[in-house]
Amino acid sequence: MLSKSGVIFKIITIKGQVLYQDVWQANNGENKIQLTTDFLANGIYYYSLEYQGRTIVKKMTIQK
């Protein structure tokens, strides 16, 4: 049986300012996120995924 739970997704600047935040429902296993980055300027950002008290933070680069 698959369980669903909310995953908090954030996009954060290098200085720690949260530019985007949303809660998405996810199933156990692999999930995909599709996000338009039109509101972001070229640069380096971080994104975080928080689920059941655990947080993963990764770096991303936007180049248009």
HELIX and SHEET records of a PDB file:
SHEET    1   A 4 VAL A  18  ASN A  27  0                                        
SHEET    2   A 4 LYS A   4  ILE A  12 -1                                        
SHEET    3   A 4 GLY A  43  TYR A  51 -1                                        
SHEET    4   A 4 ARG A  54  ILE A  62 -1                                        
END                                                                             
